[in-house]
Amino acid sequence: MGRSPARLVVDRKACAGHGICYATAPDLLGPDEQGDPVVLADPLPADRLAAGQTVVTVCPERALTLTEPSVHPSEEQSS
Protein backbone atom coordinates (compact mmCIF):
# COMPACT_ATOMS: atom_id res chain seq x y z
CA MET A 1 0.00 0.00 0.00
CA GLY A 2 1.60 3.24 -1.18
CA ARG A 3 1.36 6.69 0.28
CA SER A 4 -0.14 9.63 -1.53
CA PRO A 5 1.32 13.10 -1.05
CA ALA A 6 -2.07 14.28 0.24
CA ARG A 7 -2.65 15.24 3.86
CA LEU A 8 -5.80 15.99 5.83
CA VAL A 9 -5.68 19.25 7.77
CA VAL A 10 -8.13 20.18 10.55
CA ASP A 11 -9.07 23.83 11.11
CA ARG A 12 -9.63 23.66 14.87
CA LYS A 13 -11.27 27.09 14.95
CA ALA A 14 -13.88 26.05 12.39
CA CYS A 15 -14.52 22.57 13.83
CA ALA A 16 -17.66 22.22 15.94
CA GLY A 17 -16.94 18.60 16.94
CA HIS A 18 -19.86 16.92 15.15
CA GLY A 19 -17.77 13.76 14.66
CA ILE A 20 -19.07 13.04 11.17
CA CYS A 21 -15.53 12.90 9.80
CA TYR A 22 -14.23 10.21 12.12
CA ALA A 23 -17.49 8.28 11.91
CA THR A 24 -17.10 8.31 8.11
CA ALA A 25 -13.43 7.30 8.00
CA PRO A 26 -12.27 6.04 11.42
CA ASP A 27 -8.98 4.85 9.95
CA LEU A 28 -8.13 8.41 8.86
CA LEU A 29 -9.49 10.50 11.75
CA GLY A 30 -10.26 9.84 15.38
CA PRO A 31 -11.56 11.89 18.33
CA ASP A 32 -9.38 13.53 20.95
CA GLU A 33 -10.47 13.93 24.59
CA GLN A 34 -12.85 16.78 23.66
CA GLY A 35 -14.30 15.00 20.61
CA ASP A 36 -12.37 17.08 18.10
CA PRO A 37 -10.85 15.22 15.12
CA VAL A 38 -7.26 14.09 15.12
CA VAL A 39 -5.59 12.98 11.88
CA LEU A 40 -4.47 9.35 12.22
CA ALA A 41 -3.08 8.80 8.71
CA ASP A 42 -0.48 11.35 7.66
CA PRO A 43 0.10 11.32 4.77
CA LEU A 44 -2.96 9.53 3.46
CA PRO A 45 -2.49 6.02 2.10
CA ALA A 46 -2.90 6.18 -1.68
CA ASP A 47 -5.83 3.77 -1.56
CA ARG A 48 -7.68 6.03 0.94
CA LEU A 49 -7.45 9.26 -1.06
CA ALA A 50 -11.13 9.00 -2.09
CA ALA A 51 -12.11 8.54 1.57
CA GLY A 52 -10.10 11.66 2.43
CA GLN A 53 -11.99 13.60 -0.19
CA THR A 54 -15.28 12.28 1.22
CA VAL A 55 -14.58 13.42 4.79
CA VAL A 56 -13.72 16.89 3.51
CA THR A 57 -17.06 16.97 1.70
CA VAL A 58 -19.20 15.71 4.60
CA CYS A 59 -17.88 18.19 7.17
CA PRO A 60 -20.75 20.66 7.78
CA GLU A 61 -18.35 23.31 9.11
CA ARG A 62 -15.84 22.95 6.23
CA ALA A 63 -13.15 22.45 8.86
CA LEU A 64 -11.21 19.84 6.86
CA THR A 65 -9.03 20.34 3.83
CA LEU A 66 -7.01 17.97 1.72
CA THR A 67 -3.62 19.38 0.82
CA GLU A 68 -0.62 18.28 -1.18
CA PRO A 69 2.88 19.44 -0.32
CA SER A 70 4.40 21.84 -2.81
CA VAL A 71 7.18 20.54 -4.99
CA HIS A 72 10.39 22.47 -4.74
CA PRO A 73 12.27 23.12 -8.01
CA SER A 74 15.23 21.09 -6.72
CA GLU A 75 12.92 18.05 -6.38
CA GLU A 76 11.62 18.21 -9.94
CA GLN A 77 13.25 15.91 -12.45
CA SER A 78 14.60 17.36 -15.67
CA SER A 79 13.44 15.81 -18.91
JOQUISUL-V385025 format. One record per run of one state. SS is the DSSP state (~ for helix, > for strand, _ for the rest). FROM is the first residue (numbers start at 1). TO is the last residue. Records with the same first field share a line. If there is no record, write none. Layout:
# JOQUISUL-V385025
SS: FROM-TO, FROM-TO
This chain:
# JOQUISUL-V385025
_: 1-2, 4-5, 11-19, 25-28, 32-36, 40-44, 59-63, 69-72, 76-79
>: 3-3, 6-10, 29-31, 37-39, 45-45, 64-68
~: 20-24, 46-58, 73-75
